[in-house]
Amino acid sequence: MGFTFAYRLILVVAVASVLGISLANKDWGSPNSNYTGWRWGWGWGWGSSKSNHTGQGFNNHPLNETQGPKKIIVGGSEKWHFGFNYSDWAFNNAPFYFNDTLVFKYDPPSNTTFPHSVYLFPDRWSYLNCNLKRAKMVANTTEGGGDGFEFVLKRWTPYYFACGERNGFHCKVGGMRFMVMPLFRWHY
C-alpha cells in the first residue's frame, strides 16, 4: 500500500509540475503590463477591447494564442546522441502539447558512429532504472536518418523515452532519456 500511495503522490506532483510550468508561461495580462489579455467568459475582461473606458483596451497587442501542433526536433541542433542531457532539454522546452510530433534524428550506425534507437518505457519505474525488459522499441538504429523518426503525442499520459542501445547503457550513463507529459492547447 505504501508503494501505491507513493507512486500516486509522485504522479500527482509530476502532473502538477507540468501544469504549473505551462500556466507560468501563460499570458495572463494585466492593466499595467505589455502582455496580451486573458479573456474571461464572453470576451470581456483583462486585455479585451472593452476593458477600459478609452476603447483602446489595456494594450494594442493581438492575443497570443497557441498555434497548432508542432514538429519538435529532440535535442534541437544537438539531435539524438550520447552524452547530451535530454531531461534538461525536455524541461527547458516544455510544455509539449497533444498532437505535437517529436522528431528523433540520429545517424545510422557506421564505423565512426554508435548506433542509437528509441524506446518507450511503460512506466516511471522502468524509466528511472533504464530497465528495457518491458520497454517497446519504437525506432530502430536506422530510422533516425534523413528526416528522422517521428512520434506523435496522442494521449494524456507521461511518455518515457530512452535510447536502448548497449542494453540500456546509453540511457543510464549517456543521458539519452527524457519524459514528456502532453497538455491540452488553450484557445480563446
C-alpha positions in Angstrom: 0.0 0.0 0.0 2.9 2.4 0.8 4.3 2.0 -2.7 1.0 2.6 -4.4 0.4 5.7 -2.3 4.0 6.9 -3.0 3.6 6.2 -6.7 0.3 8.1 -6.9 1.8 11.0 -5.0 4.8 11.2 -7.4 2.4 11.1 -10.3 0.3 13.9 -8.9 3.4 16.0 -8.2 4.7 15.4 -11.7 1.3 16.4 -13.3 1.0 19.4 -11.1 4.6 20.5 -12.0 3.9 20.2 -15.7 0.6 22.2 -15.3 2.4 24.7 -13.2 5.1 25.2 -15.8 2.5 25.6 -18.6 0.4 28.1 -16.5 3.5 30.0 -15.5 4.2 30.6 -19.2 0.6 31.5 -19.8 0.0 35.1 -20.9 -2.2 36.4 -18.0 -2.1 40.0 -18.9 -2.8 42.9 -16.5 -3.8 46.6 -16.9 -0.2 47.7 -16.4 1.6 45.1 -18.5 2.7 44.8 -22.1 1.2 41.3 -22.3 -1.8 40.3 -24.3 -5.1 39.7 -22.5 -6.6 36.6 -21.0 -10.3 36.7 -21.7 -12.8 35.9 -19.2 -16.1 34.4 -20.2 -17.8 36.0 -23.2 -14.9 38.2 -24.5 -14.8 40.6 -21.6 -12.0 41.0 -19.0 -8.4 42.0 -19.0 -7.0 42.9 -22.3 -10.2 42.9 -24.3 -11.1 45.9 -26.4 -13.8 46.8 -23.9 -11.6 46.6 -20.8 -11.2 50.4 -20.2 -13.1 53.5 -21.0 -11.0 54.7 -23.8 -11.9 51.9 -26.2 -8.2 51.2 -26.6 -8.1 48.2 -24.3 -5.2 47.8 -21.9 -2.8 47.2 -24.8 -2.9 47.0 -28.5 -1.2 43.6 -28.9 -3.2 40.8 -30.5 -3.9 37.7 -28.4 -1.0 35.3 -28.1 -2.9 32.2 -29.0 -1.2 28.8 -29.1 -0.7 27.7 -32.6 -1.5 24.2 -33.9 0.7 21.0 -33.5 4.4 21.5 -33.9 7.3 19.3 -35.0 10.0 19.4 -32.4 13.5 18.0 -33.0 14.5 16.1 -29.9 17.7 17.8 -28.7 17.3 20.7 -31.1 20.5 21.2 -33.1 22.2 18.5 -30.9 19.8 15.9 -32.2 19.8 12.4 -30.6 23.3 11.4 -29.4 25.3 10.0 -26.5 26.4 12.5 -23.8 23.6 15.1 -24.1 21.2 15.7 -21.2 17.8 15.2 -22.7 16.0 15.5 -19.4 17.2 19.1 -19.2 16.3 19.7 -22.8 12.8 18.5 -22.2 12.4 20.6 -19.1 13.7 23.7 -20.9 11.5 23.1 -24.0 8.3 22.3 -22.1 5.4 22.4 -22.4 4.6 19.8 -25.1 1.0 19.5 -26.4 -1.3 16.9 -27.8 -0.5 16.1 -31.4 2.9 17.7 -31.3 5.4 15.5 -33.1 8.8 14.6 -31.6 11.4 14.1 -34.3 14.3 11.9 -33.3 17.3 12.5 -35.7 20.4 10.3 -35.4 23.0 8.9 -37.8 22.6 5.3 -38.8 25.4 3.0 -37.4 28.7 3.2 -39.2 32.4 2.7 -38.4 32.5 6.2 -36.9 29.2 6.5 -35.1 27.5 4.5 -32.3 24.0 3.1 -33.1 21.0 4.7 -31.4 17.4 3.7 -31.1 14.3 5.0 -29.4 12.4 3.0 -26.7 9.2 3.9 -24.9 9.0 2.7 -21.3 5.7 1.5 -19.9 6.1 3.2 -16.5 8.2 5.6 -14.5 10.0 2.8 -12.5 11.3 1.2 -15.7 12.3 4.6 -17.0 14.2 5.6 -13.8 16.1 2.2 -13.8 16.6 2.1 -17.6 15.0 -1.3 -17.5 14.3 -2.3 -21.1 12.6 -5.7 -20.3 9.1 -4.3 -20.8 10.0 -1.2 -22.9 8.9 -1.1 -26.6 11.3 -0.2 -29.4 9.6 2.5 -31.4 12.5 3.3 -33.7 15.4 1.0 -34.6 19.0 2.1 -35.3 18.4 3.1 -39.0 15.1 5.0 -38.6 16.7 8.3 -37.3 18.5 9.1 -40.5 17.3 11.6 -43.1 14.2 13.4 -41.9 14.3 11.3 -38.7 11.8 9.2 -36.8 8.5 11.0 -35.9 6.5 10.2 -32.8 3.1 11.9 -32.3 2.0 12.6 -28.7 -1.6 11.3 -28.9 -2.6 10.6 -25.3 -2.7 12.4 -22.0 -0.2 10.2 -20.3 3.5 10.6 -19.4 5.8 9.4 -22.2 9.1 8.0 -21.1 11.7 7.8 -23.9 15.3 6.5 -24.0 18.0 5.0 -26.2 18.0 1.3 -25.7 21.4 0.6 -27.2 24.1 -1.4 -25.3 21.5 -2.9 -23.0 20.5 0.5 -21.6 24.0 2.0 -21.2 23.1 5.0 -23.4 20.1 5.6 -21.1 21.9 5.1 -17.8 25.2 6.8 -18.5 24.8 8.8 -21.7 21.9 11.0 -20.7 19.7 9.7 -23.6 16.4 9.6 -21.8 13.6 12.1 -21.1 9.9 12.3 -20.1 7.1 14.5 -21.5 3.5 15.0 -20.5 1.5 16.5 -23.3 -1.0 19.2 -22.4 -4.2 20.4 -24.0 -4.0 23.6 -26.1 -5.9 26.5 -24.8 -7.9 28.5 -27.4 -9.7 31.7 -26.7 
